[in-house]
Amino acid sequence: MKPGTQFLLPRQRIVYDFTERMLRETGSNRRSFAMAVAEQYLVRTAEDDRTHAFRITQGGKVEDDKKHNGQILGRYLDGTLKSLPADLEDAWVCALPQPYRDECERALALRRGMLSVRMPAGDGLSVVSVSRLCQEYGQLMEALGPALANGVLGPEDQQHVPRIKREGRDLIAAVLALDAELDAAVFGAGET
């Protein structure tokens, strides 16, 4: 027996959804965000590999650049261009401010049944990693609270499941990031 076909949500749809949410929740606009994407794109993509003509000029051309770069992003967000190229996706996701970037990275990884974990950036164990672990644990407990208010989990708690799962995955990612940072601090980079 063949299982039913289950199509994955397109990667670009995930990126666009987080972008739209970020724009809505932060009050940012497309043009300003387009400038952040342009910066990331120009830094991350070799000149010979660039497929988009993003511009960041100095002086009085900033508004022209915002309009130009905003039009490029707008074509994707509006559906005029159907496929988001990988090189632009990388720059786009990296341009998302926190916590939208980490959430988008996790959603993209989860799409394939994987877990996104931030690798240690510096030497030694940082207080930030421990703090993040505690924060994620608190958020999981906060998500579990309404579901456990009556002392048991049951079908009536279905509305709480998506948030509980999301917070649980965030906690797992924080534990794994702390684990990697601990290994790097104690055993050195690349060893476990």
Secondary structure, DSSP 8 states (H G I E B T S, - for coil): ----------HHHHHHHHHHHHHHHH---HHHHHHHHHHHHHHHS-GGG--S-----SSTTHHHHHHHHHHHHHHHHTTSS----HHHHHHHHHHS-TTHHHHHHHHHHHTTT--------SSS--HHHHHHHHHHHHHHHHHHHHHTTTSS--GGGGGGHHHHHHHHHHHHHHHHHHHHHHHHHHH-TT--
